[in-house]
Amino acid sequence: MNFHSPTPNSQDGTSRPPSLGVGGWALGVAIAACCVIAPLAQDAQTPAPPPQQPSEIQLVISGEPGTPPRYAVPDFVAATPDLAEVAKTLGQVLWDDLNYEREFYMIPRDTYATIPVARTPETVPFAAWRELGADAVIFGTVQKTDANNVRVQIRLLNIRSRQSVFAKEYTGSAATPRLYAHTVSDEIHQQQRALRGVARTKLTFASDRNREKISGPVQNRDVKEVYVADYDGENPRRVTTNRQLNITPVWAPDARGIAYTSYRRGYPDIFIALIYQGLQETPTNGVGQNWLPMFSPDGTRIAFISNRDGNPELYVINRDGSNVRRLTNNPAIDSTPTWSPNGTQLAFTSDRSGTPQIYIVGADGLNLRRITTNDSYADRPTWSPPPFNEIAYAARTGPAYDIKVFDLASSETHLVTFGEGSNESPAFSPNGRHIAFTSTRGGRGTQVYTMARDGKNVRPITRDGNNYTPAWSN
């Protein structure tokens, strides 16, 4: 587990007191050894949808009573042969994205072979799709607008009424078919289910996949750098390149920056990579040793742990480095803060009771209370966003760890992992329906996985090296 102190002696390169120890973007984001960040052109390839056609009738497609609607997503139609692979990617990724939220029954794509391929919306074989059991089918096309750009058109068709209930067009780079599919998925979820999807969100995590050794006085320790990837693990991109320990990254609420702990100066301090501006900030101004940053929900404050007054305590600082406030005062070690959705409270880990447990305190430092009472060891709380009111954390369950979820309304706790490997570092998705976490299941070191908040639908996100402490963007 990763109960943190200023001493970098844990397996994943994070900090832990010895007495408690157990068991750039491809497009140009990078932090060089001299601490210079190369900027990323913001949203340079994000598809921009035009206004919706006013003639389209907005209808919600339903399934049979008591069952989710059944969706089919065949390959998109390529206007020219050189776009065939793009068209196939669009169809497969959109199917995967729609399937992820489990709001629809997705008809397997390998059952489409008997359905005649339509080249235009007017030739969609509605009767054949209905025989297959579909309630809805997506018809999409992709064509070039010039040498490097494409136009993607999409329609969601109601099989029974044969109406188009969703129609959009996107233009942009031919190099980003996955982004078009992610965008379509999120917009269909919003329109059809009033649900904020996560297909366009990203994960950040620390990784030793580059297999470098730390330069400087610390010998025989793997470098850990900060990476980002799409929510499904695709398009991993390296953010830091300073050959030191760079750990515990978290997103700013606007997803324009990543705060993390780095030992690049020989001691832990907090840095913020402004990934679109190519800039870097150090809000703590180098005072004391500081680690485990966490942005407040509105992005104006950062909670963190610091030993600036002699003992690792919980602090809050304004985003610009002003108004440092100490929230805890106890000889024990406090660690891993997380904000409540409304920014009025924080949950954190403390061993003040003898072993690490989860506590809640007001953002003013008042009304401290312990919430874990039946765990021998509890660490790394993460607070779910609305509409849920839960705290996920890692708890010792025998020789390893599992993820538990505490419901603040009922004070009930339930397991969502069940002893397959050691499972740690939970992080909720921005819609609260999914949890990213690390696990040793699979026998390939420590990897990042995601699962539904009920523990189902576990999916691997990383496969290379060892990967730690995921965090989900808004």
VOGU-3710 file (C-alpha; in Angstrom, 3 decimals, decimal comma):
1> mnfhsptpns> 0,000/0,000/0,000  1,000/3,590/-0,337  0,568/5,356/2,989  2,693/8,369/2,307  5,394/10,281/4,150  8,297/12,358/2,782  10,551/9,274/2,541  10,504/7,742/-0,977  10,852/4,129/0,067  7,749/2,386/-1,295
11> qdgtsrppsl> 7,758/0,033/-4,249  5,914/2,434/-6,521  8,247/5,327/-5,747  5,749/7,121/-3,536  6,432/8,013/0,058  5,794/5,902/3,130  7,155/5,965/6,666  9,466/3,014/7,214  7,522/2,003/10,317  4,319/1,724/8,286
21> gvggwalgva> 5,705/0,191/5,090  3,893/-2,719/3,538  4,143/-5,379/1,202  5,116/14,225/-23,630  1,987/13,884/-25,382  2,776/12,566/-28,885  1,730/15,965/-30,118  4,304/17,763/-28,107  3,679/17,870/-24,351  6,854/17,093/-22,452
31> iaaccviapl> 8,747/18,299/-19,439  12,437/18,343/-20,209  15,151/17,794/-17,663  15,564/21,556/-17,479  11,897/21,836/-16,543  10,699/23,348/-19,832  7,352/22,201/-21,130  6,648/21,973/-24,819  3,129/23,253/-25,523  0,308/21,311/-27,079
41> aqdaqtpapp> -1,930/23,143/-29,524  -5,228/23,009/-27,703  -7,931/20,908/-29,346  -6,243/21,320/-32,701  -7,948/18,200/-33,969  -11,198/18,241/-32,015  -14,130/17,778/-34,390  -16,436/20,777/-34,430  -20,096/19,869/-35,007  -22,206/22,354/-36,958
51> pqqpseiqlv> -25,652/23,370/-35,735  -28,135/20,509/-35,660  -30,415/20,249/-38,639  -33,653/21,913/-37,553  -35,727/19,426/-39,518  -34,595/16,475/-37,412  -37,131/15,172/-34,914  -35,564/14,437/-31,541  -36,914/11,158/-30,208  -35,672/8,736/-27,584
61> isgepgtppr> -35,409/5,169/-28,858  -36,729/2,591/-26,422  -36,484/-1,172/-26,270  -38,997/-3,774/-25,295  -40,644/-3,114/-21,903  -38,116/-3,658/-19,132  -35,141/-4,047/-21,457  -32,570/-1,577/-22,774  -32,753/-0,554/-26,444  -30,739/-2,771/-28,751
71> yavpdfvaat> -28,166/-0,899/-30,851  -26,297/-1,973/-33,962  -23,173/-0,145/-35,168  -21,895/-1,442/-38,524  -18,753/-0,097/-40,161  -19,036/3,424/-41,482  -19,239/3,861/-45,249  -15,958/5,031/-46,804  -16,402/7,353/-49,769  -13,032/6,246/-51,171
81> pdlaevaktl> -11,022/3,033/-50,700  -8,208/4,812/-48,864  -10,641/5,615/-46,030  -11,658/2,002/-45,438  -9,550/1,618/-42,307  -10,812/4,928/-40,903  -14,399/3,801/-41,522  -13,789/0,498/-39,749  -12,153/2,231/-36,768  -15,081/4,617/-36,438
91> gqvlwddlny> -17,560/1,758/-36,254  -15,604/-0,405/-33,831  -14,637/2,395/-31,439  -18,177/3,800/-31,402  -19,543/0,330/-30,586  -17,036/-0,002/-27,738  -17,814/3,473/-26,380  -21,570/2,929/-26,402  -21,125/-0,464/-24,776  -18,978/0,964/-21,972
101> erefymiprd> -21,787/2,748/-20,121  -24,095/-0,298/-20,289  -27,111/1,850/-21,178  -27,801/-0,070/-24,374  -27,678/-3,705/-25,403  -25,047/-3,680/-28,114  -25,675/-6,286/-30,791  -22,335/-8,036/-31,493  -20,754/-6,832/-34,701  -19,925/-10,344/-35,857
111> tyatipvart> -23,658/-10,991/-36,320  -24,031/-8,335/-39,042  -22,772/-10,507/-41,908  -26,262/-11,349/-43,156  -27,372/-7,687/-43,256  -27,019/-6,013/-46,684  -24,556/-3,112/-46,597  -26,234/0,260/-47,134  -24,396/3,002/-48,990  -26,919/5,737/-48,192
121> petvpfaawr> -29,444/6,324/-45,383  -32,247/5,689/-47,847  -31,026/2,145/-48,541  -30,706/1,001/-44,920  -32,410/-2,426/-44,742  -34,695/-1,715/-41,788  -36,558/-5,028/-42,085  -33,330/-7,029/-41,903  -32,106/-5,076/-38,879  -35,443/-5,618/-37,170
131> elgadavifg> -35,198/-9,360/-37,790  -31,814/-9,253/-36,044  -33,573/-7,659/-33,069  -32,216/-4,127/-33,397  -34,168/-1,143/-32,075  -31,631/1,309/-33,484  -28,892/1,315/-36,077  -26,165/3,863/-36,617  -25,426/4,835/-40,201  -22,197/6,738/-40,703
141> tvqktdannv> -20,081/7,943/-43,606  -16,595/9,374/-43,944  -15,221/11,303/-46,914  -12,226/13,490/-47,614  -12,499/17,269/-47,714  -8,837/17,683/-48,696  -5,606/15,727/-48,473  -5,481/15,652/-44,666  -9,043/16,237/-43,493  -12,328/14,378/-43,506
151> rvqirllnir> -16,027/14,917/-43,002  -17,775/12,387/-40,767  -21,574/12,206/-40,928  -23,653/10,215/-38,492  -27,303/9,270/-38,139  -29,025/7,299/-35,406  -32,014/5,582/-36,971  -35,096/4,239/-35,212  -35,758/0,820/-36,721  -39,490/0,838/-36,024
161> srqsvfakey> -40,303/4,357/-37,228  -37,455/4,513/-39,772  -36,790/8,042/-38,547  -33,433/9,690/-37,964  -33,459/10,766/-34,324  -29,876/12,079/-34,198  -27,857/13,605/-37,029  -24,480/15,320/-36,807  -21,559/16,186/-39,033  -17,939/16,591/-37,948
171> tgsaatprly> -14,947/17,870/-39,890  -11,284/17,738/-39,013  -8,111/15,710/-39,292  -8,204/12,249/-40,844  -5,675/11,181/-38,201  -8,164/11,197/-35,310  -10,990/8,761/-36,112  -11,188/7,646/-32,503  -11,968/11,193/-31,401  -14,945/11,408/-33,741
181> ahtvsdeihq> -16,275/8,120/-32,377  -15,772/9,284/-28,769  -17,624/12,506/-29,518  -20,554/10,717/-31,151  -20,831/8,311/-28,212  -20,917/11,096/-25,630  -23,511/13,047/-27,608  -25,755/10,009/-28,124  -25,582/9,174/-24,421  -26,507/12,749/-23,576
191> qqralrgvar> -29,397/12,939/-26,028  -30,820/9,465/-25,584  -30,160/8,823/-21,883  -29,470/12,258/-20,353  -26,110/10,794/-19,327  -22,721/12,410/-19,402  -20,488/9,831/-21,052  -16,754/9,475/-20,452  -15,542/8,594/-23,951  -13,700/11,916/-24,364
201> tkltfasdrn> -12,167/11,880/-20,885  -8,568/10,916/-20,168  -6,582/9,180/-17,482  -3,250/10,254/-16,051  -0,936/7,940/-14,120  2,693/7,394/-13,171  4,659/4,716/-14,997  8,103/3,139/-15,111  7,534/1,799/-18,641  10,507/3,653/-20,107
211> rekisgpvqn> 12,747/1,516/-17,872  15,278/4,223/-17,124  17,247/4,564/-13,914  17,134/7,688/-11,805  20,043/10,060/-12,287  21,678/11,649/-9,262  22,231/10,430/-5,686  19,387/7,856/-5,591  20,723/4,707/-7,195  19,042/1,556/-8,500
221> rdvkevyvad> 15,571/2,982/-8,626  13,441/3,086/-11,745  12,404/6,405/-13,162  8,696/7,118/-12,961  7,183/9,590/-15,381  3,702/11,013/-15,739  1,616/9,742/-18,653  -1,842/10,424/-20,007  -4,071/8,170/-22,118  -7,602/8,075/-23,432
231> ydgenprrvt> -10,180/6,623/-21,065  -9,810/3,227/-22,758  -6,002/3,224/-22,565  -5,381/4,173/-26,171  -3,011/6,965/-27,253  -0,696/6,914/-24,213  1,489/10,004/-24,127  4,373/10,942/-21,863  4,167/14,241/-19,995  7,408/14,365/-17,965
241> tnrqlnitpv> 10,938/13,533/-19,119  13,236/14,506/-16,247  14,452/10,997/-15,208  13,324/11,340/-11,613  10,390/10,187/-9,512  7,287/11,898/-10,865  4,250/10,445/-9,143  0,635/10,898/-7,988  -0,605/13,024/-10,925  -4,098/14,575/-10,783
251> wapdargiay> -6,075/16,637/-13,279  -7,141/20,226/-12,845  -10,952/20,481/-13,128  -10,675/22,146/-16,540  -8,407/19,288/-17,774  -5,837/21,871/-18,909  -3,259/21,058/-16,273  -1,844/18,153/-14,263  -0,485/18,556/-10,735  1,969/15,937/-9,517
261> tsyrrgypdi> 4,731/15,238/-7,020  8,298/15,277/-8,315  11,662/14,557/-6,705  13,551/16,395/-9,427  15,084/18,731/-6,814  16,100/15,854/-4,561  13,062/16,220/-2,311  9,315/16,016/-3,004  7,575/19,125/-4,238  4,429/19,878/-6,212
271> fialiyqglq> 4,489/20,934/-9,853  1,688/21,789/-12,248  2,156/21,094/-15,948  -0,015/23,419/-18,029  -0,201/21,026/-20,919  -1,653/23,359/-23,554  0,485/26,386/-22,724  3,821/24,643/-22,376  4,313/26,137/-18,917  5,029/24,821/-15,454
281> etptngvgqn> 4,157/26,181/-12,030  5,231/25,422/-8,465  2,453/26,779/-6,236  4,195/25,813/-2,987  7,139/28,118/-3,810  9,628/25,501/-2,609  8,691/25,823/1,081  9,208/22,510/2,887  8,585/19,115/1,362  5,202/18,826/-0,332
291> wlpmfspdgt> 3,391/15,983/-2,016  0,025/14,486/-2,985  -1,709/17,513/-4,552  -5,461/17,490/-5,181  -7,403/20,272/-6,890  -10,627/21,523/-5,333  -13,732/20,979/-7,502  -13,713/24,613/-8,655  -9,963/24,588/-9,320  -9,225/27,564/-7,057
301> riafisnrdg> -7,489/25,602/-4,266  -5,095/22,700/-3,887  -5,035/20,343/-0,917  -1,680/18,710/-0,238  0,536/17,187/2,440  3,564/19,060/3,751  6,143/18,768/6,513  6,864/22,518/6,469  5,960/22,692/10,168  7,858/19,543/11,092
311> npelyvinrd> 5,251/16,798/10,674  3,311/15,609/7,610  0,009/17,499/7,865  -2,866/18,398/5,587  -2,773/21,886/4,049  -4,832/23,888/1,580  -3,353/26,593/-0,649  -4,884/28,879/-3,234  -4,186/27,957/-6,828  -1,833/30,940/-7,188
321> gsnvrrltnn> 0,215/29,952/-4,125  -1,360/32,393/-1,686  -3,176/31,832/1,614  -1,649/28,599/2,898  -3,876/27,052/5,597  -3,002/24,118/7,806  -6,014/21,859/8,452  -4,630/19,131/10,719  -2,378/19,182/13,775  -1,485/15,744/15,038
331> paidstptws> 1,799/13,920/15,639  0,586/11,113/13,376  1,063/11,149/9,600  -1,773/12,524/7,456  -1,903/11,734/3,749  -3,843/11,306/0,462  -6,451/14,109/0,563  -9,552/14,137/-1,635  -12,235/16,849/-1,875  -15,966/16,460/-1,451
341> pngtqlafts> -17,919/17,418/-4,604  -19,016/20,763/-3,127  -15,554/21,647/-1,843  -16,594/22,001/1,800  -14,891/18,867/3,142  -11,884/16,661/2,575  -11,324/12,983/3,211  -7,782/11,847/3,971  -5,732/9,028/5,468  -4,212/9,212/8,941
351> drsgtpqiyi> -2,587/6,697/11,284  -3,557/8,702/14,374  -5,571/5,715/15,613  -2,573/3,396/15,289  -3,120/2,174/11,726  -4,011/4,124/8,585  -7,734/4,927/8,465  -9,984/7,302/6,515  -11,096/10,573/8,111  -13,203/13,529/6,993
361> vgadglnlrr> -12,542/17,136/7,978  -14,136/20,428/6,993  -12,263/22,659/4,573  -11,939/25,027/7,533  -10,157/22,340/9,591  -13,176/21,675/11,852  -15,491/18,712/12,446  -12,966/15,926/12,106  -14,435/12,404/12,106  -13,301/8,892/11,253
371> ittndsyadr> -15,389/6,899/8,750  -13,568/3,525/8,548  -14,070/1,422/11,649  -13,929/-2,195/10,486  -10,707/-2,185/8,462  -7,265/-2,984/9,810  -5,702/-0,700/7,198  -7,452/1,809/4,896  -5,806/4,247/2,480  -6,239/6,430/-0,614
381> ptwspppfne> -9,808/7,719/-0,398  -11,483/9,162/-3,483  -14,807/11,016/-3,299  -17,381/10,327/-5,984  -19,001/13,169/-7,949  -22,790/13,685/-7,993  -25,286/12,079/-8,057  -23,506/9,581/-5,807  -22,235/10,344/-2,325  -19,574/7,706/-1,800
391> iayaartgpa> -15,921/7,370/-0,894  -13,902/4,562/-2,442  -10,679/3,458/-0,782  -8,221/0,581/-0,606  -8,401/-1,718/2,408  -6,280/-4,595/3,567  -8,074/-7,913/3,045  -5,679/-10,630/4,131  -2,242/-10,441/2,513  -3,296/-7,947/-0,183
401> ydikvfdlas> -5,745/-5,084/-0,727  -9,194/-4,622/-2,211  -11,295/-1,627/-3,177  -14,208/-0,794/-0,891  -16,911/1,854/-1,267  -18,359/3,714/1,726  -21,843/5,220/1,327  -21,967/8,420/3,352  -25,765/8,479/3,516  -26,137/4,986/4,982
411> sethlvtfge> -22,636/4,552/6,492  -22,540/1,150/4,795  -19,433/-0,271/3,138  -19,235/-2,857/0,373  -16,443/-4,555/-1,585  -16,093/-4,007/-5,322  -12,975/-6,140/-5,870  -12,673/-9,611/-4,443  -9,110/-10,705/-3,922  -7,934/-11,050/-7,501
421> gsnespafsp> -4,472/-9,582/-7,083  -3,859/-6,557/-4,882  -6,155/-3,653/-5,776  -5,319/-0,070/-4,820  -5,522/3,646/-5,677  -9,190/4,035/-6,718  -10,282/7,118/-8,690  -13,849/7,884/-9,776  -14,812/8,882/-13,308  -16,394/12,347/-13,683
431> ngrhiaftst> -19,883/10,839/-13,931  -19,312/8,639/-10,867  -20,217/5,438/-12,737  -16,702/4,001/-13,059  -13,588/3,559/-10,957  -10,004/3,474/-12,199  -7,635/1,536/-9,954  -4,370/-0,395/-9,953  -4,125/-4,146/-9,624  -1,561/-6,907/-9,755
441> rggrgtqvyt> -4,104/-9,306/-11,280  -2,988/-10,793/-14,552  0,593/-11,461/-13,462  2,097/-8,523/-15,387  3,144/-6,259/-12,551  0,971/-3,360/-11,412  -1,430/-2,131/-14,084  -4,274/0,362/-14,322  -7,792/-1,015/-14,771  -11,254/0,465/-14,865
451> mardgknvrp> -14,486/-1,048/-13,612  -18,090/-0,033/-13,083  -18,861/1,336/-9,636  -20,498/-2,011/-8,790  -17,270/-3,865/-9,557  -18,401/-5,274/-12,891  -16,965/-4,728/-16,368  -13,288/-4,760/-15,347  -11,034/-3,655/-18,206  -7,240/-3,342/-18,437
461> itrdgnnytp> -6,004/0,116/-19,394  -2,214/-0,282/-19,266  -0,014/-3,230/-20,198  3,549/-1,918/-20,400  5,803/-1,592/-17,352  4,271/-0,856/-13,961  1,661/1,865/-13,645  0,368/3,643/-10,558  -2,118/6,106/-9,037  -4,554/6,796/-11,901
471> awsn> -6,671/9,943/-11,964  -9,614/10,696/-14,247  -10,116/14,007/-16,092  -13,417/15,863/-16,276
//
